[in-house]
Amino acid sequence: MKLKLIDLLIYLLLFIFIVSLPVDLLNLPIDYELDILIGVRAALLIFFIYIIWKNKIKVFEKPLFKEILLFLPFFLICFNNFIASFINGGFEPLSDGYILFLEIFLCLISAVLEEIIFRLFIQNFLENKTPLARILLSAAIFALFHFINVVNVRSVVAFINVLFQVVYTFGLGLAIAFIYEYSRSFITVVLMHFFFNLFNDVLYGFLQGFSSNLVFIFTSVIMALLAVSYGVVLYLTKFKKLDNKEQVQ
């Protein structure tokens, strides 16, 4: 069962409001800020679980294909920053372990929340569209959602970074939407989203002297090309016939 459009819009706006709370304006210690973020997002997660139960939305559907391993090569893009950092000069030791634990826990909750809203709610809402349309539209909405980070912009460079984030999250959205479309494995897409944020955001903050330089751009482009190429080959050899049968029916 899919949600009504008005309900979907309300949940999306609520989601955007919660994830964009300007907690940093409270000028609290970082662990307090993380506690607040975890608390409000955990509350939203509980609410979304209730919505899923109330609307009988399938979460743990039987995968359409047993070969979940086919999608594992997409997980390589989760390690883009680590590869770039290794080429660029290495790592530094991790700092406060408790802060790191809170950030990882927040990262996990955020990944589950985003996959609920963009996969279970939005991508499933587009069930009357073609598989390609579902993938493109959900990826586009996922990318545009990250444009809300513009509220924290204080310089031209920061604005350019937000635009860059919108671009690469569109690519990530394509990969995740593709995996969900042809596996219906919620756990798989949550894990990919979590690992991507963990290695490219949370742990990225602990990389020694790393910045968005030519090495980062080069590895990003290479990873993107590999993911796109693999996705195209996988679609043509495995899923195209299925889509054709669905359109005929």
C-alpha positions as CSV (number, residue, x, y, z in Angstrom):
1,M,0.0,0.0,0.0
2,K,1.3,3.4,-0.9
3,L,0.8,6.8,0.8
4,K,-1.5,9.5,-0.5
5,L,0.2,12.5,-2.0
6,I,-0.8,14.9,0.7
7,D,0.4,12.6,3.4
8,L,3.7,12.0,1.5
9,L,4.3,15.8,1.3
10,I,3.5,16.3,5.0
11,Y,6.0,13.6,6.0
12,L,8.6,15.0,3.6
13,L,8.2,18.5,5.1
14,L,8.4,17.1,8.6
15,F,11.5,15.1,7.7
16,I,13.2,18.3,6.2
17,F,12.3,20.3,9.3
18,I,13.8,17.8,11.7
19,V,17.0,17.1,9.8
20,S,17.6,20.9,9.2
21,L,17.2,22.0,12.9
22,P,19.9,24.6,13.5
23,V,21.2,23.0,16.7
24,D,24.6,24.6,16.3
25,L,23.0,28.0,17.0
26,L,22.5,26.8,20.6
27,N,26.3,27.0,21.1
28,L,26.3,23.8,23.2
29,P,29.2,21.3,23.5
30,I,29.4,19.0,20.5
31,D,28.3,16.0,22.5
32,Y,25.2,17.8,23.7
33,E,24.4,18.9,20.1
34,L,24.7,15.3,19.0
35,D,22.5,14.1,21.8
36,I,19.8,16.5,20.7
37,L,20.1,15.5,17.0
38,I,19.9,11.8,17.9
39,G,16.9,12.4,20.2
40,V,14.8,14.3,17.6
41,R,15.7,12.0,14.8
42,A,15.0,8.9,16.9
43,A,11.6,10.3,17.7
44,L,10.9,10.9,14.0
45,L,12.0,7.3,13.2
46,I,9.5,6.0,15.8
47,F,6.8,8.1,14.1
48,F,7.7,6.8,10.7
49,I,7.7,3.2,11.9
50,Y,4.2,3.8,13.1
51,I,3.2,5.2,9.7
52,I,4.7,2.1,8.0
53,W,2.7,-0.1,10.4
54,K,-0.5,1.9,10.0
55,N,-0.3,1.9,6.2
56,K,0.9,-1.8,6.0
57,I,3.9,-0.7,3.9
58,K,6.2,-3.6,3.2
59,V,9.7,-3.2,4.5
60,F,11.3,-6.6,4.5
61,E,9.9,-7.7,1.2
62,K,11.2,-11.0,-0.3
63,P,14.0,-9.8,-2.7
64,L,13.1,-10.0,-6.3
65,F,16.5,-11.7,-6.9
66,K,18.5,-14.0,-4.8
67,E,21.8,-12.7,-6.2
68,I,22.1,-9.7,-3.8
69,L,25.9,-10.1,-4.3
70,L,25.4,-8.6,-7.8
71,F,24.9,-5.2,-6.2
72,L,28.0,-5.3,-3.9
73,P,30.3,-3.6,-6.5
74,F,28.3,-0.4,-6.0
75,F,29.6,-0.4,-2.4
76,L,33.0,0.6,-3.8
77,I,31.9,4.2,-4.1
78,C,31.5,4.3,-0.3
79,F,35.3,4.3,0.0
80,N,36.0,7.1,-2.4
81,N,37.4,9.5,0.2
82,F,39.5,6.8,1.9
83,I,41.1,5.9,-1.5
84,A,41.7,9.6,-2.2
85,S,43.2,10.2,1.2
86,F,45.5,7.2,0.9
87,I,46.8,8.6,-2.4
88,N,46.9,12.1,-0.9
89,G,49.0,11.3,2.2
90,G,47.3,9.0,4.7
91,F,45.3,9.3,7.9
92,E,45.6,10.7,11.4
93,P,44.5,8.9,14.6
94,L,40.8,9.2,15.6
95,S,40.0,11.8,18.3
96,D,37.4,11.6,21.1
97,G,36.0,8.0,21.0
98,Y,32.6,9.0,22.6
99,I,32.0,11.8,20.1
100,L,32.9,9.4,17.3
101,F,30.4,6.8,18.7
102,L,27.6,9.4,18.8
103,E,28.4,10.5,15.2
104,I,28.3,6.9,14.0
105,F,25.0,6.3,15.8
106,L,23.5,9.5,14.3
107,C,24.8,8.4,10.9
108,L,22.9,5.1,11.2
109,I,19.6,6.7,12.3
110,S,19.9,9.2,9.5
111,A,20.5,6.5,6.9
112,V,17.5,4.6,8.1
113,L,15.3,7.7,8.1
114,E,16.4,8.8,4.6
115,E,15.8,5.3,3.1
116,I,12.4,5.2,4.7
117,I,11.4,8.6,3.1
118,F,13.1,8.2,-0.2
119,R,12.6,4.5,-0.8
120,L,9.6,3.2,1.1
121,F,7.6,6.4,0.8
122,I,8.7,8.2,-2.4
123,Q,10.0,5.4,-4.7
124,N,7.1,3.1,-3.8
125,F,4.7,6.1,-4.4
126,L,5.9,6.1,-8.0
127,E,4.8,2.5,-8.6
128,N,2.7,3.6,-11.6
129,K,5.9,4.9,-13.4
130,T,8.4,2.9,-15.3
131,P,11.4,1.5,-13.4
132,L,13.7,4.0,-15.0
133,A,11.4,6.9,-14.1
134,R,11.2,5.7,-10.5
135,I,15.0,5.5,-10.3
136,L,15.5,9.0,-11.9
137,L,12.8,10.8,-10.0
138,S,13.6,9.4,-6.6
139,A,17.3,10.1,-7.2
140,A,16.5,13.7,-8.3
141,I,14.3,14.3,-5.2
142,F,17.1,12.8,-3.0
143,A,19.7,15.2,-4.5
144,L,17.5,18.3,-4.3
145,F,16.8,17.5,-0.6
146,H,20.5,18.1,0.1
147,F,20.1,21.6,-1.3
148,I,18.7,22.6,2.2
149,N,22.3,22.7,3.3
150,V,22.4,26.1,1.6
151,V,21.0,27.6,4.8
152,N,24.4,27.1,6.4
153,V,26.2,28.9,3.5
154,R,28.5,31.7,4.6
155,S,30.7,32.1,1.5
156,V,30.8,31.5,-2.2
157,V,33.1,28.5,-1.7
158,A,30.5,27.0,0.7
159,F,27.8,27.5,-1.8
160,I,29.8,25.8,-4.5
161,N,30.4,22.9,-2.1
162,V,26.6,22.6,-1.6
163,L,26.1,22.5,-5.4
164,F,28.8,19.8,-5.6
165,Q,27.0,17.8,-2.9
166,V,23.7,18.0,-4.8
167,V,25.5,16.5,-7.9
168,Y,27.2,13.6,-6.1
169,T,24.1,12.8,-4.1
170,F,22.2,12.5,-7.3
171,G,24.8,9.9,-8.4
172,L,24.5,8.1,-5.0
173,G,20.7,8.3,-5.3
174,L,20.8,6.6,-8.7
175,A,22.9,3.7,-7.3
176,I,20.7,3.3,-4.2
177,A,17.4,3.6,-6.2
178,F,18.7,1.1,-8.8
179,I,19.6,-1.4,-6.0
180,Y,16.2,-1.0,-4.3
181,E,14.3,-1.2,-7.6
182,Y,15.8,-4.5,-8.6
183,S,16.3,-6.2,-5.2
184,R,13.5,-4.7,-2.9
185,S,16.1,-5.2,-0.1
186,F,15.6,-2.4,2.3
187,I,18.5,-3.6,4.5
188,T,20.9,-3.5,1.5
189,V,20.1,0.1,0.6
190,V,20.3,1.2,4.3
191,L,23.7,-0.4,4.6
192,M,25.0,1.2,1.5
193,H,23.7,4.6,2.6
194,F,25.2,4.2,6.1
195,F,28.6,3.1,4.8
196,F,28.7,6.0,2.3
197,N,28.0,8.5,5.0
198,L,30.2,6.8,7.5
199,F,33.3,6.6,5.3
200,N,32.8,9.8,3.3
201,D,31.5,12.0,6.1
202,V,31.9,10.8,9.7
203,L,35.4,9.2,9.3
204,Y,36.2,11.7,6.5
205,G,36.5,14.3,9.3
206,F,39.5,12.4,10.7
207,L,41.5,12.2,7.5
208,Q,44.8,13.9,7.8
209,G,45.2,17.1,5.8
210,F,42.7,16.1,3.2
211,S,40.8,18.6,1.1
212,S,38.8,18.7,-2.1
213,N,41.7,18.7,-4.5
214,L,42.4,17.2,-7.9
215,V,43.0,13.8,-6.3
216,F,39.5,13.9,-4.7
217,I,38.0,15.0,-8.0
218,F,39.9,12.3,-10.0
219,T,38.9,9.5,-7.7
220,S,35.3,10.7,-7.6
221,V,35.1,10.7,-11.4
222,I,36.7,7.3,-11.7
223,M,34.3,5.8,-9.1
224,A,31.3,7.4,-10.8
225,L,32.3,6.1,-14.2
226,L,32.9,2.6,-12.8
227,A,29.5,2.6,-11.0
228,V,27.6,3.9,-14.0
229,S,29.3,1.4,-16.4
230,Y,28.6,-1.5,-14.1
231,G,25.0,-0.4,-13.6
232,V,24.4,-0.2,-17.4
233,V,25.9,-3.6,-18.0
234,L,24.0,-5.1,-15.1
235,Y,20.7,-3.6,-16.4
236,L,21.2,-4.8,-20.0
237,T,22.3,-8.3,-19.0
238,K,19.9,-8.9,-16.1
239,F,17.0,-6.6,-15.8
240,K,16.0,-5.1,-19.2
241,K,13.9,-8.1,-20.1
242,L,12.0,-7.9,-16.8
243,D,11.2,-4.2,-17.5
244,N,10.0,-5.0,-21.0
245,K,7.7,-7.7,-19.6
246,E,6.3,-5.3,-16.9
247,Q,5.5,-2.7,-19.6
248,V,3.8,-5.2,-21.8
249,Q,1.6,-6.3,-18.9
